[in-house]
Amino acid sequence: MKILITGCRGQLGTELQHQLANEGSVLGPLPDRLRKATVIPVDIDELDITDREATVAYIRRHQPDTVINCAAATNVDGCETNRDMAFKVNALGPRNLALACDKISARLIHISTDYVFPGTPNGPDGRTPIDECCQPAPVSAYGYTKLLGEQYVQRFCRRHFIVRTAWLYSYYGKNFVKTMVRLAQTHDRITVVNDQLGNPTNAVDLAHHLLKLAVSHDYGIYHCTGNGVCSWYDFASEIIRLSGLPCRVDPCTSAEYAAAHPESANRPAWSALENRALRCSVGDDMRDWKDAINDFFKHWDGEI
């Protein structure tokens, strides 16, 4: 099997390569069909997915069986201030990959986000996780462009998986976990919002499930996040506890944070996802978020 990974130097792209090279992860072995797979890792230097003609030509030349699109503009505030860039990378890029994959009947696994949802209370108690049946309604440029990318993939590629994840962290690259540890090394207290709730997701778990989907025929939309719900404040508190650093974590509201950072984009207050489609197809082996972050600290080399 031949797998092309875009955004290969990012958190998820790097983890996917690691699992393919090692034929598995702590969650288990690779599916048999992926062992000894040919992996084509590309980033913007090799392939600019915002260039339609270049993307179609690249995919046609390499003839992958599956493309996993990890390329994205994920700086939420940056997308707000540079909407053209966000549109090109998060919407036109997936469109171009979808067109290219459909031409050669390749599968496209496209990574999306919980930020396609508005953050309003869900369910009778207001705290029901959002499943794949719920209607997206983003509140930021990042969310809008990611949703349009989803729509392009659905329209232009028959063999597609759209996988929404959230609050991703990994051993590689920049992420919230490393940011909290770095701040705790230089500050005796930090302040984190406590009224935005969602699902921290270890890239090990996400990559493991993407590779399970890669050999299935259960096309469609999936949610794939760590199990359990917490606030950013809860997440930061657990990170600092596990780091052992003498730093205090103080809670604040989103309104207080926005007042101190008026340039920041809107973010959903409730974006906890339910992995229903995953559970009903290839299986949901995503770990509880506390178990996953604990395992992360056991194996992390501390490089920030």
matplotlib code that plots the C-alpha trace (Angstrom):
import matplotlib.pyplot as plt

x = [0.0, 1.2, 0.3, 1.0, 1.1, 0.7, 1.9, 4.4, 6.5, 3.6, 2.5, 0.2, 2.2, 5.3, 3.4, 1.9, 5.3, 6.6, 3.8, 4.2, 7.9, 7.5, 4.4, 2.3, 2.1, 1.4, -2.2, -1.4, 0.1, -0.7, -3.4, -1.6, -2.2, -0.2, 2.9, 5.8, 3.7, 5.4, 5.2, 5.5, 5.9, 5.5, 5.3, 5.0, 8.5, 7.7, 4.0, 1.9, -1.6, -3.0, -1.7, -4.4, -2.4, 0.7, -1.4, -3.2, 0.1, 1.9, -0.8, -1.0, 2.7, 3.0, -0.3, -0.9, -3.6, -4.4, -3.7, -3.8, -4.1, -2.5, -1.7, -3.7, -3.5, -4.2, -3.3, -6.8, -5.9, -3.7, -6.6, -8.7, -6.2, -5.2, -8.4, -7.0, -4.2, -6.7, -9.0, -6.3, -4.8, -7.9, -10.4, -8.7, -6.0, -8.5, -10.5, -7.4, -6.5, -10.0, -10.0, -6.6, -7.5, -10.8, -9.0, -7.0, -9.6, -7.4, -8.8, -8.6, -8.4, -8.9, -8.3, -10.8, -11.7, -14.1, -14.1, -16.6, -19.2, -20.5, -19.8, -23.4, -24.9, -25.9, -28.6, -31.3, -28.7, -26.5, -23.5, -24.2, -21.1, -21.5, -21.8, -21.5, -25.2, -25.0, -25.0, -21.8, -21.9, -18.5, -17.7, -14.2, -12.4, -10.5, -13.7, -15.4, -12.5, -12.1, -15.8, -15.6, -12.6, -14.9, -17.6, -15.1, -13.8, -17.4, -18.3, -15.2, -13.8, -16.0, -13.7, -13.3, -13.0, -13.4, -12.0, -12.6, -10.3, -9.6, -6.9, -4.2, -0.8, 2.2, 5.9, 6.6, 6.2, 4.4, 1.3, -0.6, 1.2, 4.6, 3.5, 2.2, 5.4, 7.5, 5.5, 5.7, 9.5, 9.7, 6.6, 5.3, 1.7, -0.2, -3.8, -6.0, -9.6, -12.0, -15.2, -14.2, -14.7, -13.6, -11.4, -7.6, -6.3, -2.9, -1.6, -0.6, -4.3, -5.4, -2.8, -3.6, -7.3, -6.5, -4.5, -7.4, -9.7, -7.1, -7.8, -11.6, -14.4, -16.5, -16.3, -17.8, -17.5, -15.9, -15.1, -11.8, -10.8, -9.6, -12.5, -13.7, -14.4, -12.4, -11.7, -8.5, -7.9, -8.4, -6.1, -3.4, -3.7, -3.1, -0.1, 1.5, 0.8, 2.5, 5.4, 6.2, 7.0, 6.2, 3.7, 0.2, -2.6, -5.4, -8.7, -10.3, -13.3, -13.3, -14.5, -11.6, -9.2, -10.7, -10.5, -6.8, -6.2, -8.7, -7.0, -8.0, -10.6, -13.8, -13.6, -16.4, -17.3, -18.6, -16.9, -16.8, -17.1, -18.7, -16.8, -20.0, -19.2, -15.8, -17.3, -19.8, -17.3, -13.6, -13.9, -13.1, -9.9, -9.2, -7.9, -9.4, -7.7, -6.1, -4.7, -3.3, -1.6, -0.1, 1.3, 2.7, 4.7, 6.0, 7.6, 8.3, 11.9, 11.1, 12.1, 10.0]
y = [0.0, 3.5, 6.4, 10.0, 12.3, 16.0, 18.3, 15.6, 17.8, 18.7, 17.0, 14.4, 13.9, 13.1, 10.7, 8.9, 8.4, 7.1, 4.5, 3.4, 2.9, 1.0, -0.9, 0.1, 2.2, 1.7, 1.1, -1.9, -3.1, -1.7, -3.3, -6.1, -4.3, -1.3, -3.3, -2.4, 0.3, 2.8, 6.2, 9.5, 12.3, 15.8, 19.3, 22.7, 22.6, 19.5, 20.2, 23.3, 22.0, 25.5, 25.1, 23.0, 22.1, 21.2, 19.1, 17.1, 16.5, 15.4, 12.9, 11.6, 11.1, 9.2, 7.3, 6.8, 4.5, 6.8, 10.5, 11.7, 15.4, 16.8, 20.2, 23.1, 26.6, 26.0, 29.3, 30.4, 34.0, 34.1, 32.8, 35.7, 38.3, 36.6, 35.2, 34.8, 32.5, 30.5, 30.1, 28.9, 26.4, 25.1, 25.2, 25.3, 22.9, 20.1, 20.9, 20.4, 17.1, 15.9, 16.6, 14.9, 11.8, 11.3, 11.3, 8.3, 6.7, 7.2, 7.5, 10.9, 11.1, 14.8, 16.1, 18.7, 20.2, 20.7, 24.4, 23.8, 23.9, 27.0, 26.1, 26.5, 24.0, 20.7, 18.2, 18.5, 19.1, 21.4, 19.1, 16.3, 15.7, 16.6, 13.6, 13.5, 14.2, 17.7, 20.7, 22.7, 26.5, 27.9, 31.2, 32.0, 32.3, 29.1, 27.2, 28.6, 27.7, 24.2, 23.6, 24.7, 22.3, 19.5, 20.4, 20.5, 17.0, 15.6, 17.1, 16.3, 13.0, 9.9, 7.8, 10.2, 10.2, 13.5, 13.2, 15.9, 16.1, 18.6, 20.0, 17.9, 17.5, 15.3, 14.7, 16.7, 20.4, 23.1, 22.4, 23.4, 20.9, 22.1, 25.8, 25.2, 23.5, 26.2, 28.9, 27.0, 26.9, 30.7, 31.8, 31.0, 31.3, 31.1, 31.9, 29.7, 29.9, 27.6, 28.0, 26.4, 22.7, 20.0, 16.8, 16.8, 14.4, 12.6, 12.4, 8.8, 7.8, 9.8, 8.4, 4.9, 5.3, 7.1, 4.1, 1.8, 3.9, 3.8, 0.1, 0.3, 1.1, 3.0, 6.3, 9.4, 11.9, 10.8, 12.4, 11.2, 12.8, 11.7, 10.4, 12.5, 16.3, 19.0, 22.7, 24.3, 25.1, 21.5, 20.4, 22.9, 21.9, 18.3, 19.2, 21.2, 18.5, 15.9, 18.1, 18.6, 22.2, 24.7, 26.8, 27.8, 27.6, 30.3, 30.1, 33.0, 33.4, 33.7, 37.3, 38.1, 36.6, 38.5, 41.8, 41.2, 39.9, 41.8, 40.5, 36.9, 35.1, 33.7, 30.1, 27.6, 27.3, 23.7, 21.6, 18.2, 15.6, 12.1, 9.4, 7.7, 6.9, 5.6, 3.4, 2.0, 1.1, 0.4, 0.8, 3.5, 2.8, 6.4, 6.7, 8.8, 12.2, 11.8, 8.4, 9.7, 12.7, 10.6, 8.3, 11.2, 12.4, 8.9, 8.8, 12.5, 13.4, 16.9, 18.7, 21.8]
z = [0.0, -0.8, 1.6, 0.9, 4.0, 3.6, 6.3, 7.2, 9.5, 11.8, 15.0, 13.4, 10.2, 12.2, 14.5, 11.5, 10.0, 13.3, 13.6, 10.0, 10.4, 13.7, 12.5, 15.5, 18.6, 22.4, 21.3, 19.2, 15.9, 12.5, 10.3, 8.3, 5.0, 6.2, 7.2, 4.8, 3.3, 1.0, 2.7, 0.8, 3.3, 1.8, 3.2, 1.6, 0.2, -1.9, -2.5, -2.1, -1.9, -2.6, -6.2, -7.9, -11.0, -9.0, -6.6, -9.4, -11.2, -8.0, -7.1, -10.6, -10.7, -7.4, -7.6, -3.8, -2.6, 0.3, 1.0, 4.6, 4.7, 7.8, 6.2, 7.7, 9.0, 12.7, 14.3, 15.2, 15.8, 12.7, 10.6, 11.8, 10.8, 7.5, 6.1, 2.5, 3.8, 5.9, 2.9, 0.7, 3.1, 4.9, 2.0, -1.4, -0.3, 0.6, -2.5, -4.7, -2.9, -3.3, -7.1, -7.4, -5.4, -7.2, -10.6, -9.6, -7.2, -4.2, -0.7, 1.0, 4.8, 5.7, 9.2, 10.5, 13.8, 16.7, 15.8, 13.0, 15.8, 17.5, 21.1, 22.2, 24.8, 23.2, 24.4, 27.1, 29.8, 27.7, 28.2, 25.7, 23.5, 19.9, 17.5, 13.7, 13.2, 14.7, 12.4, 12.2, 12.6, 13.2, 14.9, 13.7, 10.4, 11.3, 11.8, 8.6, 6.4, 7.9, 7.3, 3.7, 3.3, 4.6, 2.1, -0.8, 0.2, 0.4, -3.0, -5.0, -3.7, -3.5, -1.3, 1.6, 5.4, 7.2, 10.7, 13.3, 16.2, 19.0, 21.4, 19.7, 21.4, 20.6, 21.2, 18.1, 17.3, 19.2, 21.2, 24.4, 26.6, 25.7, 26.0, 29.5, 30.6, 29.0, 30.9, 34.1, 33.8, 33.8, 35.8, 39.3, 38.2, 34.9, 34.0, 31.8, 30.7, 32.6, 30.6, 27.3, 27.4, 25.0, 24.6, 24.8, 22.2, 22.1, 18.5, 19.2, 19.6, 16.7, 14.3, 15.4, 14.5, 11.2, 10.1, 11.1, 8.9, 6.1, 5.4, 5.8, 3.4, 6.0, 4.3, 5.9, 8.8, 12.0, 15.4, 16.9, 20.2, 23.6, 25.8, 28.7, 28.9, 30.6, 30.4, 29.3, 33.0, 34.0, 31.2, 32.2, 35.9, 35.0, 32.8, 35.6, 38.2, 36.0, 35.1, 38.8, 38.3, 41.2, 39.2, 40.2, 37.6, 38.0, 36.2, 34.2, 32.0, 28.3, 28.7, 31.0, 28.5, 25.6, 27.4, 28.0, 24.4, 22.2, 19.1, 19.9, 17.8, 19.1, 20.4, 21.1, 24.8, 24.4, 21.7, 23.3, 20.6, 20.7, 18.8, 17.7, 14.1, 15.2, 17.8, 15.4, 12.7, 13.3, 17.1, 19.6, 21.5, 22.2, 25.8, 28.5, 28.3, 31.8, 30.9, 27.6, 29.1, 31.9, 29.3, 27.3, 30.3, 30.9, 27.4, 26.6, 26.5, 27.7, 24.5, 24.0]

ax = plt.figure().add_subplot(projection="3d")
ax.plot(x, y, z, "-o")
ax.set_aspect("equal")
plt.show()
